[in-house]
């Protein structure tokens, strides 16, 4: 049984290793725990056979992680364990991966900006279907200009920014940094133009 990403689930940070578990729990859904590969953990019952995509992988202390998108890695940078963050960053950045966290975050922002720039040149401006965001003015339903706010050109109460993102994208953000990272992910602003004062 696997985690159903179409339903609500929670991420466990740091991963939880309880007595009777043969591997740490990374996710929780409907009261059940799942490992890093989204497989159900049943206390007292070890995993019988590795999945096909896990064949040949060493069950060491930290399994080789699936490479997460750079935008997600950047968003989770401050809540993710350092070893996992560094491993994910090395998988994305390769030999050019810096040694410290702030330099890695800067390198990830730069890499994301380059990819977004290439995608923008290839396909032109994009709008997601069903969203109420106006790509020309950048104003959400409550009059908040997410583009200007995300680039640091204007200020709003953060509650208004949260409401604009929630009503426009059906996404709840808790921190100002999360809001900026989410706007970058959605292509509302680029990483190169994102505000740096938060």
Buried (B, 14 or more C-beta within 10 A) or exposed (E): EEBEEEEEBEEEEEBEEEEEBBBBBBBBBEEBBBBBBBBBBBEEEEBEEEEEEBEEEEEEEEBEBEEBEBBEBBBBBEEBEEEBBBBBBBBBBEEEBBEEBEEBBBBBBEBBBEEBEEEEEEEEEEEEEEBEBBEEEBBBEEEBBBBBBBBBEEEBEBEBBBBBBBBBBEBEBEEBBBBBBBBBBBBBBBBBEBBEEE
